[in-house]
Amino acid sequence: MTDLLSLSHVTKIYRQGGLLGGRHITAVKDVSLTLGQEPEILSIVGESGSGKSTIAAMILGQTAPSEGRLDFRGSPVAVHGRVERRAFMRQVQPVLQNPFEAFNPLKRVDRYLFETARSFAPDGKRPSREEIERMADTALSHIGLSLAEVKGRFPHELSGGQLQRTAIARALIPQPRLLVADEPVSMVDASLRMAIVNLFSQLKKDLGLSIIYITHDLATAYYISDRIVIMKKGEIVEQGQARAVLDNPQHPYSQALKEAVLSTTPEI
Ligand SMILES: Nc1ncnc2c1ncn2[C@@H]1O[C@H](COP(=O)(O)OP(=O)(O)OP(=O)(O)O)[C@@H](O)[C@H]1O
């Protein structure tokens, strides 16, 4: 069966600086990984600058690889073309890091939900007001909120946790098959982080979603993931079942990460 997602020898090189004296940075180097059709949470863990966000951007089709290829359900990840991008984004949705940046402070949060519902109506037709509200309310119900609770509110009128959950609900409106969540809880109060990452496990179970969870926090990754990929300096240094990676890390970097997890009180 065709994989849901496959990255094959993916490399991304950025050029920094001017034409003269500029330098190249290899953000991601020869990364290969796959997600099967079975719903799964895959965490990509690594320190700052290890290439995690660059991988997320390539999976979302926001930037093309310099080498290698990315396929979603057997077709190249759509980077160009409005129609192709829209069709692709119906199936693959991002959850952004900072909900306070994702939402304009002067815009009511329900507007974001309604705009997404309008853009991704199931049959591609212009949905009625009732349908739009129903799509928003259904998505919110999956994350434990309702439209009545967020309607008419500005971002500052919701808690950080509620706002991040609303951002996740927005990503659910197109009924995607894959969520790409890049550090989705790093800006959320420590006491709420676990509730939000637990939500991912719930969504996997309830909606059959696969989730790529990008984080520098091995503890939350271990807790919710089926598989973990550990990155260092743009390369995968270890990957495997979450339990195997944490119980018996093979690479010195993974061992050091585990030590760091065990020696600090996890903020979860
Ligand atoms: N648009 C860009 N142009 C030039 N260099 C970039 C660009 N984006 C990322 N880089 C560089 O690529 C490398 C990997 O960055 P990336 O953001 O993918 O890492 P990360 O693991 O997500 O880090 P963080 O956890 O801090 O977000 C870094 O050296 C970064 O400076």
The ligand as an SDF file (V2000), in Angstrom:
LIG
                    3D

 31 33  0  0  0  0  0  0  0  0999 V2000
   14.9120   30.6660    5.6490 N   0  0  0  0  0  0  0  0  0  0  0  0
   16.1340   30.3800    6.0610 C   0  0  0  0  0  0  0  0  0  0  0  0
   17.2180   30.9450    5.4850 N   0  0  0  0  0  0  0  0  0  0  0  0
   18.4550   30.6470    5.8820 C   0  0  0  0  0  0  0  0  0  0  0  0
   18.7560   29.7600    6.8710 N   0  0  0  0  0  0  0  0  0  0  0  0
   17.7260   29.1780    7.4860 C   0  0  0  0  0  0  0  0  0  0  0  0
   16.3600   29.4480    7.1290 C   0  0  0  0  0  0  0  0  0  0  0  0
   15.5520   28.7050    7.9280 N   0  0  0  0  0  0  0  0  0  0  0  0
   16.3610   28.0030    8.7490 C   0  0  0  0  0  0  0  0  0  0  0  0
   17.6640   28.2750    8.4900 N   0  0  0  0  0  0  0  0  0  0  0  0
   18.8170   27.6790    9.1580 C   0  0  0  0  0  0  0  0  0  0  0  0
   18.7100   26.2640    9.0140 O   0  0  0  0  0  0  0  0  0  0  0  0
   19.0870   25.5990   10.2180 C   0  0  0  0  0  0  0  0  0  0  0  0
   17.9360   24.7330   10.7200 C   0  0  0  0  0  0  0  0  0  0  0  0
   16.8840   25.5950   11.1580 O   0  0  0  0  0  0  0  0  0  0  0  0
   15.4470   25.0660   11.6320 P   0  0  0  0  0  0  0  0  0  0  0  0
   14.6230   26.2580   11.9630 O   0  0  0  0  0  0  0  0  0  0  0  0
   14.9280   24.1190   10.6190 O   0  0  0  0  0  0  0  0  0  0  0  0
   15.8320   24.2560   12.9610 O   0  0  0  0  0  0  0  0  0  0  0  0
   14.9040   23.8620   14.1980 P   0  0  0  0  0  0  0  0  0  0  0  0
   15.4170   22.5480   14.6630 O   0  0  0  0  0  0  0  0  0  0  0  0
   13.4750   23.9370   13.8050 O   0  0  0  0  0  0  0  0  0  0  0  0
   15.2380   24.9780   15.2530 O   0  0  0  0  0  0  0  0  0  0  0  0
   14.2460   25.6540   16.3500 P   0  0  0  0  0  0  0  0  0  0  0  0
   13.9190   24.5700   17.3310 O   0  0  0  0  0  0  0  0  0  0  0  0
   15.0930   26.7380   16.9280 O   0  0  0  0  0  0  0  0  0  0  0  0
   13.0530   26.1710   15.5920 O   0  0  0  0  0  0  0  0  0  0  0  0
   19.5050   26.6880   11.1850 C   0  0  0  0  0  0  0  0  0  0  0  0
   20.9120   26.8290   11.0940 O   0  0  0  0  0  0  0  0  0  0  0  0
   18.8210   27.9190   10.6570 C   0  0  0  0  0  0  0  0  0  0  0  0
   19.5470   29.0860   10.9780 O   0  0  0  0  0  0  0  0  0  0  0  0
  1  2  1  0
  2  3  1  0
  2  7  2  0
  3  4  2  0
  4  5  1  0
  5  6  2  0
  6  7  1  0
  6 10  1  0
  7  8  1  0
  8  9  2  0
  9 10  1  0
 10 11  1  0
 11 12  1  0
 11 30  1  0
 12 13  1  0
 13 14  1  0
 13 28  1  0
 14 15  1  0
 15 16  1  0
 16 17  2  0
 16 18  1  0
 16 19  1  0
 19 20  1  0
 20 21  2  0
 20 22  1  0
 20 23  1  0
 23 24  1  0
 24 25  2  0
 24 26  1  0
 24 27  1  0
 28 29  1  0
 28 30  1  0
 30 31  1  0
M  END
$$$$
